[in-house]
C-alpha cells in the first residue's frame, strides 16, 4: 500500500473530524493511519498497475485456451473422419 496514499487519506479523515477531536492533533491522525493500513491490508487490495498486469495475463491465457480448444476440436474431427 502506498504510504503517501495512507498519509493523505488519514490526514483528510482527521480534518473531517469535529473540532474537539481534531484538537488531539497528530495522535488522532497517526491512529487513523494505523487503522487504515491494518484494514486495507486485510482487504488484500491491489493497485491499478498490478490489476492491469493480471488482466493482461488472463487475456493471454484465454487466447491460448481458445487456440488449444480449436486444435483439439480439429484433431477430434480428423479422428472421427478416419473412422
C-alpha positions in Angstrom: 0.0 0.0 0.0 1.3 3.4 -1.0 2.4 5.3 2.2 1.6 8.6 0.6 -1.9 7.5 -0.1 -2.3 6.4 3.6 -0.9 9.7 4.8 -3.2 11.7 2.6 -6.3 9.7 3.5 -5.6 9.7 7.2 -5.0 13.5 7.1 -8.3 14.0 5.2 -10.1 11.9 7.7 -8.6 13.7 10.6 -9.6 17.0 9.1 -13.2 15.9 8.7 -13.5 15.1 12.5 -15.2 17.5 14.8 -13.1 20.3 16.1 -12.8 18.9 19.7 -11.4 15.7 18.3 -9.1 17.5 15.9 -7.5 19.2 18.9 -5.8 15.9 19.6 -3.7 16.7 16.6 -1.2 14.2 15.2 -2.1 11.5 17.7 -5.5 11.0 16.1 -4.0 11.2 12.6 -1.4 8.5 13.5 -4.1 6.3 14.9 -6.3 6.8 11.8 -3.3 5.9 9.6 -2.7 2.7 11.6 -6.3 1.6 11.4 -6.5 2.4 7.7 -3.3 0.5 7.0 -4.4 -2.5 9.0 -7.9 -2.6 7.4 -6.7 -2.1 3.9 -4.0 -4.8 4.2 -6.6 -7.3 5.4 -8.8 -6.4 2.3 -5.9 -7.6 0.1 -6.4 -4.7 -2.3 -4.1 -4.4 -5.4 -3.1 -1.3 -7.1 -4.2 -0.4 -10.7 -0.8 -1.5 -12.2 -1.0 -4.9 -10.6 -4.6 -5.3 -11.7 -3.7 -4.4 -15.3 -0.8 -6.9 -15.4 -3.0 -9.7 -14.1 -5.8 -8.7 -16.6 -3.2 -9.0 -19.5 -2.1 -12.4 -18.2 -5.7 -13.6 -18.1 -6.3 -12.3 -21.6 -3.3 -14.2 -23.0 -4.4 -17.3 -21.1 -7.9 -17.1 -22.5 -6.4 -16.7 -26.0 -4.2 -19.8 -25.6 -7.1 -21.8 -24.2 -9.3 -20.8 -27.2 -6.5 -21.8 -29.6 -6.0 -25.2 -27.8 -9.8 -25.9 -27.8 -9.8 -25.2 -31.6 -6.8 -27.6 -32.1 -8.5 -30.3 -30.0 -11.7 -29.9 -32.0 -9.8 -30.2 -35.3 -8.0 -33.3 -34.1 -11.2 -34.9 -32.9 -12.8 -34.1 -36.3 -9.8 -35.7 -38.1 -10.0 -38.8 -35.9 -13.8 -39.0 -36.5 -13.3 -38.7 -40.3 -10.7 -41.5 -40.3 -13.2 -44.0 -38.8 
